[in-house]
Each structure stands twice: as C-alpha cells, then as structure tokens.
C-alpha cells in the first residue's frame, strides 16, 4: 500500500528530495509550491534548464518525473501553505516533508502536523550548513522543542546569507532518507536531527528530547489550533 507524502516547497532542498522520492513505488507524492523557476535558481535545481524559466516549479518538476524518470507523475498543488489551508493539506498526508525557506511557513507546517498527529520531516539550508529533523508526533520531540518559535525581527536565512548549491542537494537527499526511515514498520519513535557542515564535509546526528516547557508538547498544551497571528513573519518563496 502506498503512503501519501506531501512535500511543501520544491525549491533548493525540496527539489532533490522530490527526485529521490518520486521513483519509489510505495510513495504517492504531492508537490505544493506556487513559486516559478528563475534563472538564478538553475544552479540548484538540477532537473531544470533555460526552457523551464517562468514555469511553476511544481508543474515543471512533476513533468520531469513523469517524462524523464518514467515514474508516476506526482500530484501538483500550485499554492502555498497558509493558516487557512494548511490543516486540509496536512490531513490528506501520511508524512509531510517541509522544505520551505522561511520560518513562518516552517512553524505553520510543524504546528499543523503536531495538531493532526502527522509524522513530518523538516529541512533547512543556509550558507555552508544544513539540518534535517524528523518528528513522530506524541512520541518524540517536536519542531518547537528544538527551534522554539518564529524569530523576532530579522533572522539569517538563505535569502540574506545565500546557500551553497551542494548543501541543498545533500540536505534534500537526507530528507528523503528520513522519509524512507519513517515509513519502515520498525522505525524508532524518536526525533532525529542531522546536521551537515560543508566546510568540513562532516555529518552529526542527534536524538532530540522533548522540552518540558514546549508550547506543543507540555501537558497543558498552549497551542491547540492554528492561529494566523503566530505566523506573521513575511512569507518568502519556497
């Protein structure tokens, strides 16, 4: 039986993750993104070239999967996660993979997954480093246990600090491996954090513990529904 996997954001890290997952016969992949391919993206979107500039990333990637890889075409949703739509998007998935490039979307998707009791994998890449966190709701540490909340004011992200293309490819591949691990019947019920540093070529892996004062995991849960005011930071492209 196929698992439904929702991939939020098919840019720098979502793109290689999608390519790694798309050929799996045990996965039905849905791509969620409303961003379009730009020339400045091409160095980290390896399945695209000049002819794809101006097309939506999700549609172009789905076409590539079907025509070039000979795999089942992913479902495409040309949109982005928002407080109004995220619950319905998450509800239809068995595993949610979040590869957006802004904190507001990351916390929005993470909260929606926790509230819906959905397993999730979160990836990020900035500069020469990247991280991947896998979350098993009600069992493991959640995204907020590790990163707490949307940062106040300006924060370093790929839009301000840039990102090395090789890092996005590496993190996308690791995200896909975390998804495959999660789909195993004997998968451990722990939050796994993988950190990659391209300056040393080293990976570090840690098991994350639940934080007693976490707004999602504490006994008297603070966050019980999606409230748009919690995700007020500007939403960038995925």
Buried (B, 14 or more C-beta within 10 A) or exposed (E): EEBBBBBBBBBBBBBBBBBBBBEBEEBBBBBBBEBBBEEEBBEBBBBBEEEBBEBBBBBBBBBBBBEEEEBBBBBBBBEBBBBEBBBEBBEEBBBBBBBBBBBBBBBBBBBBBBBBEBBBBBBBBBBBBBBBBBBBBEBBBBBBBBBEEBBEEEEEBBEEEEBBBBBBBBBBBBBBBBBBBBBEEEBBEBBBBBBBBBEEEEEEEEEBEBBEEBBBBBEEEEBEEBEEEBBEBEBBBB
